[in-house]
Every structure is written in structure tokens, then in C-alpha cells.
Amino acid sequence: HIIKGKLLRVGTTMLAPMAMLDKNNELIGLEVDVARRLAEDLGVSPTTPYRYFKDKDAIMAALRADAFDRFAHTVEQAYARSEGPALLRGRSVMQAYVAFALANPSAYRLMFDGSSQDMADYPDLKRASLRARATMTAHVEGMVREGVLPAETDTPMLGFVLWSAMHGALMLHLAGKLDRETMTRIVEDASRLVLRGAGLKIKVKAEAA
């Protein structure tokens, strides 16, 4: 639906700051403030969102799933279009990850908000989350196939560790605790050190980690 698609795009920007403010993962003022602002922006009734979603938790889950899918598409495309050894293609993944977060901070925050939501209750959110996580594994699997990482490497776990390193630095940057240059250096250095610790069999240069 056109209205539902617009709701997801507008809602990501509107709801992210509000969701971040509530420690209980409740969307503060959703029924009054956000619904009114959505109605103003989309030219629809404040009750329109509830024609497409059961409740505010369902809206939050849909917004997070949409953000995960947009993120995954960006990183998948970057990996698919890159060339060369998997190590270098991994750099394209890292750059695409950082670029998405910086260009879409509200969507990026929403991906990791709402931790109390049970994925079992929202299968589309679970699917999108797993898709996003898989983008952190493809280049690691490539390095194992190319023989630059040990055959016994736990690729899902290594991908998750690399993801965690990037995420931590990015969230500190988005919170104003790190400038962009420092954040970028931490992401690159952390990725390089993690790969070395995992048994990378070739020397990693700073510009190719």
C-alpha cells in the first residue's frame, strides 16, 4: 500500500527520537503526537496507521524491519558490486555499513531499539534482522574459501564480532562522543585486529582491513 509505505518512511524519522527517550521501549505520545504529525504530513486521519498495524508495538516492529531491510540491501549491493579478494570486498561492506548509518541515523537507531520485542511475535522483523546479520558474514565466508582464514573459523560469530565493533564506534559517534575521523579509525583498526585475532594468514594493511 502506498500509504503504508509512506508511513514507514515518515515514521522512521518521527519515531526514532521518541523511542530512544523511553527506557521501556514505549513510543511516547504515539497516539496523539506522532499520529497527528503523520496525518499532517500524509494528509490522512490520525487513526490511519491502525488500519495497517494492530498496535504501537506492531508499528515499531514494522519500522525496525523496514530499517533492517534498507540496511541489508545497501550492504548487499556494495558487496555484490565490489571486486577482488574477499578481504578487500569486506572493506566495501564496512564502508557501506558506515555510510548507511551516517546517512540514515534514525533508521539505524531504530534497528537496535525495542530490544524487549519478542522476535517470535513479529516474523517479518526476525527475517529482516537475520538478513542484516548475514551481510556481516558473506565476506568472512569468502576469506575462508580463499584460505586466508582458518577452515574451522566460526564465520557467523566472527561476522557478529566485526558487526559489534563497527556498531559500538558508530553509536558513540551518533551520540556525539566521537568525531567522525576517530570513529572511522576505530572501525578500521578494530576490524583489522579482530581478523588478525581470528587467524588471518596475510598481513593486513591499514587501507585494506
Secondary structure as GFF3:
##gff-version 3
##sequence-region A 1 209
A	DSSP	alpha_helix	2	21	.	.	.	ID=ss1
A	DSSP	pi_helix	30	34	.	.	.	ID=ss2
A	DSSP	alpha_helix	35	42	.	.	.	ID=ss3
A	DSSP	alpha_helix	49	52	.	.	.	ID=ss4
A	DSSP	alpha_helix	56	81	.	.	.	ID=ss5
A	DSSP	alpha_helix	86	103	.	.	.	ID=ss6
A	DSSP	alpha_helix	105	111	.	.	.	ID=ss7
A	DSSP	three_ten_helix	119	121	.	.	.	ID=ss8
A	DSSP	alpha_helix	123	134	.	.	.	ID=ss9
A	DSSP	alpha_helix	138	145	.	.	.	ID=ss10
A	DSSP	alpha_helix	155	174	.	.	.	ID=ss11
A	DSSP	alpha_helix	180	197	.	.	.	ID=ss12
A	DSSP	three_ten_helix	206	208	.	.	.	ID=ss13
###
